[in-house]
């Protein structure tokens, strides 16, 4: 009689799968809660202690770590010496292993979880059985995902049993399962520090979760799951895939409600759009082209914000990617479909908006929860370079979270560098500009009013070039002097006064920049000559 061992934390589909195995003549061996669940469903089951001849001990910490279990899994059916060893020790071969691991990730996601409780969620016997079965995959089916149960039953019906390809696929999935599990444990334990003194058994040591766990630990293990293969990468000759981090977050847990397949570049642009929209608490929208904003705006409603962002550069907005920080309602759906856009990302979509969006069947509509939280993996950015990886904490324009004013400047770390201080209206506009500018590729200089972008100079080799590009783009409008009365933001300091002179010539009345140049005095003098108000933030926001 063939034998299957079942020991699962996730009991999705367990009972019908076990019933199907029993109907095919399998003896079912199980442990703890899994055995109780099967018995409650009247599925015949043999307890693990009846197999090992030893009781489960230490609150279930030790139950499957036994030769009767691992010998039955690891015995190679084509090796007479292995089979003779099994027979000598009266060990029954195990043909199917169904195991998924203690819910460590779910427990670790609780910010107030006690350290001792977390440690108890570290599975020992489970990973051992998974690895044993995966190592001996040519003889043993290893199932770690309930989604594979139906496929496994179909394979068992094949003449000659499951194919080697299917067995190998399950083995690879199993090793990925244990690797992700171990990575989660290593990453989570790195968030704890030990306080107190004394020996490990004295009870004087306390393990506490640090409030700001490091995003750059000594060792970094990444656990990624493939969401789907993409048609190609940046270019058709480049294979590409879309992966999510564990636990899922942001675009790793997004839902695509409609439209053509998302491309590699679509996803990069959606990320850029979402980052800008999420800088604002008021309704905000951004329109992206090639990861740079061509327009950004806030409004009384989300549809108003979108229209104002689109009209900031309507030529560039054609075929753009849109990010919104409010769900898409009926009014927003109508303005979204009024012109051609490739994709939109938002926190949600109202039911009455869906039929309107569906009239643009190719437009990709993506819903995602992008709000950051305290999980270090969600604050960590990882980028590949040749032969290495770079890791940093995600940029945060923290100095612009609260409203700017003359009275609040010092609290935000701001310094008025010029003789003239900004007016109240200029303070509001400078704060808006600073939040957008942080998301424009360097070198960046942008012009805005208090609620929308007017011109964006992105990704230039010099700051004066960035100003000239922005002025050139503003010149496309019908306005006689489109930047008159605007404010400007520069993502880094001005190394020479030429950039500041160009901003003044364009018509801006106030500027925000980090400051810190060796020639700050020269740039400040230029601003004073032009009657500009200039604010130093003391903080740079490059984006490469």
Buried (B, 14 or more C-beta within 10 A) or exposed (E): EBBBBBBBBEBEBBBEBBBBBBEEEBBBBBBBEBBEBBEEEEBEBBBBBEBBEBEBEEEEEBBBBBEBBBBBBBBBBEEEEBBEBBEEEEBBBBBBBBBBBBEBBEBBBEEEBEBEEBEBBBBEBBBBBBBBBBBBBEBBBBBBBBEBBEBBBEBBEEEEBBEEEBBEBBBEBBBBBBEBBBBBBBBBBBBBEEEEEEEEEEEEEEBEBEEEBEBEBEEBBBBBEEBEEBEBBEEEEEEBEBEBBBBEBBBBBBEBBBBBEBBBBBBBBBBBBBBBBBBBEEBBBBBBBBBBBBBBBBBEEBBBBBBBBBBBBBEBBBEBBBBBBBBBBBBBBBBBBEBEBBBBBBBBBBEEBBEBBBEBEEBBBBBBEBEEEEBBBBBBEBEEEEEEEEEEEEBEBEBBEEEBBEEEBEEBEBEBBBEBBBEEBBBBBBBBBBBBBBBBBBBBBBBBBBBBBBBBBBBBEEBBBBBBBBBEBBEEBEEEEBBEBBBBBBBBBBBBBBBBBBBBEBBBBBBBBBBEBEBBEBBBBBBBEBEBBBBBBEBBBEBE
